């Protein structure tokens, strides 16, 4: 019995010693330390990775909206002089315009000959399906450039000497509820401002100011001046319709068009050349109605090239081609036109 108790105590001491050794080995060994560090660091690394991912997506969407806003503002400013221009390509029909005086009467400028003050800025929401006056219709064209899900506003400000188009865009950004609460960012946005620049109009207004304002000063009342700003009828812009049926009729029409005279010149080689219309600037205009390319190349072209090279009797030469019918019969080919342009002859096609 005593022997059995001794054996039992020895076994218990051995078990206790073994457990103590295992605990000490786990405490002093590297395997337990690695497991503990991994359990603490891995969630932090995962959180940082997800945060960087969402921040990158947020920055990308913000830059994307900024680029769209900048493009929309620049294209609105570029096409501001004509609401009929395509917002992307800038193409337009020459017969479609906003009128001669839209900058004074429909561009948020009032009382030109009085106080010369500007109206309030005009702003519309984007995308916009409806618009009121001319300014709002121009701003509404920016809707064509917006991708789906992007909203915002377009604003036009006229400071007389400085006209600005401002576009503001925003788009929802889908954060997780937790990150949305932390970062407080539920949407991204972009803003761009572009200035309306019209070099041709600036030169025209400057010339009018220098030339005519001194002349009309104190000779017309502001009321009379405003009444004079009447848009010409669109039908008057195209001029009268003329039908050309012969070479002689084409030459006569050309002389009336350029206010030129018919002259007979002699080239350096002694050849005689009849110019249909020589204008005041020394430009020779020639009308063609029925001659073929072979005839033009053999008979007319050498004489005109001599005149151009001589440079004393004519400064330059313009060839005017008049269509015989709607199909364009008698028109020069593209290859012949390019050949003429390379040799310094300007080609004009009349419908």
C-alpha positions, 0 to 999 in steps of 0.5 A: 500500500505504501509502495503504491502511494509512493509511485502515485506521488512520483507520477504526480510530480512528473506530470507537474514538472512536465506541465511546468516545462511546457509553459516555460518553453511556450513563454520563452520560445519564439513560436508563441511570440510570433503567434501573438504578434501576428494576431495583433498586427494582421488586423492593423495591416488589413485596415491600412490596406483597405484605407489606402484602397478607398482613399485611392478610389476617392482621389481618382474620382475627384481628379476624374470630376475635376477633368470633366469640369475643366473640359466643360468650362473650356468648351462652353467658353470656346463656343460662347460666341455662337449657341449653334456651335457643337459643344464637342467639335465647334462645328456650326452652320454659318447661316445660324448665329446668335445675332449681331448684337447679342453681346449687348442685349442678351449677354447680361449687359444692359444700358450700354450707352447709359450706366453700363452695368452688368446683370446678375450672374446666371446659374443653372443645374446640370444636367438640365433639360430646359433653359430660359434665355440665351445664356441659360441655353448655352450653359445647358449644353454642358449636360451633353458632356456629363457621364451618368450619375454626375450632377452639378451646376454651370454659371456665367458671370459677365464683369464687362471686361471679363466674362467667366464660365464656372462649372461645379460637379459632384458625384456620390462616393459610396464609402462603407458606413464605418469609414463614411462616419470617420472620413465624413466624405459621401461625395466627390466634386470638381470645380473649374473656371474658364474665361470667354476670349474673343480676339476677333470681337475685341479687335472689332470693338476696339476699332469701333471705339477708336473710330466712331465713338468720338464722332457719335458722342453727344449726337445721339441719345441713349434711347435712340442708340438702343432703338438702333440695335435691331437685329437684321433679318436672317433672310437679308444676310444671304443676299440676293440669289443669282443664277450663273449660266455662262462664262461671261455672266460669271465674269460680270458677277465676279467684277461686281462682287470684288469691285474689280475691272477687266484688264488685259495683261502681258506676261514676261514671255509675251503672252496676253492674259485677260483678267476678269476682275482686278481689284484695288489690292492688285488681286486678279480674280478669274471666273470659270464655268465651262473649261475643262481641267486639261484646258486650264492646265495647258492654257490658263495655268502657265500664264497665271504662274508667270504673272505670280512670279513677276509680281508687279502686275498682280499680287496674287491670283484667285480662281473662282469656279461656278457650278453648272448644276447641283451635281457639281459638274465642271468642278476641279478634282481634289488633285487639281485643287491641291496642285493649284494651291501648291503653286500659289493659286487660291481656289474658290467654289461658288454654289 
